Amino acid sequence: MTDKPEAIQEGIYLLKGQGKGSHNYLIRAAYRNVLIDSGLDQNFLHLEKQLISLGLKVKDVDVVINTHEHVDHIGSNRYFQESALIAAHRFAATKITLEDHYVTLYRSGDRNEVPLRIHLWLENRSLFDLGSHTLEVIHTPGHTSGSICIYEFKTKIVFSGDTVFAGGTLSYIAESGSVGDYINSITRLEARKISMIFPGHGEICRNPEQDLSQAIVNAKKLLQGEEAVSASL
Ligand SMILES: [Zn+2]
């Protein structure tokens, strides 16, 4: 069964991931079509169907931005990398292109594994001017060192990958992550005007202020060795 893409803002669609796969967000902008995260390899057909229902083919996606280097967000990159530019923060790009599978957890399952490519190595405050939409990269290390959030100027929405979830639930702090970095990253996000947060899994954050401050509370508990609310992602 195919989940229908959900129009969440003008020109922005939520393409829900199945199982442990991340959600994908499609931005149909004036100049280009951008996909945020490609999701799990085994969800690719599902993703393709969702794109088709919007009248798009895989090759109509111009840019794929990975929010970080984990397999459930990069797994379908290989279906896009011949026709689209793939972008990720340089700390994520290093791990993906050097095939650091211990960290990315990536396995294509193919005997002849296709090397993943990252065409655009992003920095904090890199910007995509798409005409109708402007996407700013905010480097938000914590969950991993290469995690980014993407801020859209006009709508003031944030695509948060595994950095912020509804209710401030924490994802686990992965091998290259840091709880201290996480708290700093969330604090920097708090300085922004944010209307809504679209995370890589679960529900949309409709109370960003509340969710961000709860995320900091949860992370501080982790620092102090107390058990915090933690998602198994
Ligand atoms: Zn992750």
Residues whose N, C-alpha, C, O or C-beta is under 5 A from the ligand:
A	BS01	ZN	H70 D162 L233
